[in-house]
């Protein structure tokens, strides 16, 4: 829900920019039809552009993931349930309060619109007369008002110059102005906190009147007499906001002024071309200034992220590097919506790690009551063609030859919907060794509870082989900002430890060459914006004694 609010804030910023351009350059021009379409399409565009990003403005994912060349690294995955995960977050947070207020006001405005529609529906019971092209004329006796709504024309039969009124309202019906009014009414309901939404709706209704006035006085009706007719019958009654009312006094002065306005020159229409660089600037702003998870269309990216990462690894160094953290597949905790016919889906090739990864360790968590490991790793695990019967009793393997990660769709295609619904891991090797049961983490102390900080578990004992001095440990943690959690890493005895934190798209959001265990998951150090809740990844480098390789800790952070 918070992502929806962030999206609304970004979209309303773009709505402000488009409407500002209209007020500066277009609202005094007399090409009312173009102005009408500009307000419609620019308003819709403001809510579409946040989903688009310019791919060539984004740095390759691997650009800053590899900090320095290292020799071959064996990856050992080890995760455990942190004690703080058992604590329940309070529902009375600032985020929940904002969401509740927004929802309540939105529902109130929605009911207001439905009430206006119900008043119009009740009027359908009044006496009516069919006109041409499916228009229905409904008599409103003693009301002194006239308005239209779609193909319904409501009028007081006692009003003078009835033919002029009918001609005016038929323009609204023919040009389908009621669709515009409903569209901007919905925009106002969703964006009630933005005063620009009210101004845009007011201006679109004003343009409707300009268009109707222009058509009415084009041939038979003289402009002066038409203006006097409007003045003599003007009224302040505006009970129906979903309709166009001919005698609305609030906009009468502007209508008469534009009725006698000199027609705009044809070259003035070229001003509309200025919206193109504004749109391009908004796309750049959407790409570079906002960290978000609702963008789904990337424009101008010549290569896929996967191929960019592979090419960068090849050029970086002839030595082997570990698989980049930004693209390492995660357990499929959230099941995606699948297509009805899986056979028609084209599957990407699985992510394969060859001899650079000689181990695989699944994700486990521990129950505080039973002190036993419970199942977390939901992917279907197959070792040399034989599936693992129970993931909760599988603690990893070493001496693997290859590890293949299959996506959700690819796993369903190969193993069926029930087994492959969370993805799959295929492991092969001639001399695979199974890891023993991993002991649960120590209980959290009373002092740690008072500090309310996230504490990383100590790494498991290193594997006794030639690469034992450089083990990559994968540790996953939850970080609750409302509780003041901070990311705490193991102590470094030989020197400063460094940290890099990335978004789920691989963009670096925080870096510290001398990390002091003080990052609280709030600040994006590069854009100076508050990070949105979601999944992030980190890499900690801990220096070792001279002649030994640095130790690396990697994992995922779930920020709440």
Secondary structure, DSSP 8 states (H G I E B T S, - for coil): -HHHHHHHHHHHHHHHHHHHHHHHHTTT-S-HHHHHHHHHHHHHHHHHGGGEEEGGGS--TTTTT--S-----EEEE-----GGGGS---S--HHHHHHHHHHHHHHHHHHHHHHHHHHHHHHTTS-EEE-GGG-EEEE-TT---EEEETTEEEE-TTSSSHHHHHHHHHHHHHTTHHHHHHHHHHHHHHTTT-HHHHHHHHHHHHHHHHHHHHHHTTTTS-HHHHHHHHHHH-B-----TTSEETTBGGGHHHHHHHHT-----GGGGGGGGHHHHHHHHHHHHHHHS---S---EEES--S-HHHHHHHHHHHH-SS-----GGG------S-----S-GGG------EEE-TT--EE---EEE-TTT--EEE---SEEEETTEE-S-GGG---EES-SEEEEE-HHHHHHHH-HHHHTT-EEEEE-SS-EE-----------HHHHHHT-EE--------SSTTTTSEEEE--EEE-GGGT--EE----SSS-EEEEEE-TTS-EEEEESS--S---S-B-TTT--B--SEEEEEEEEE--STTS--EEEEEEEEE-
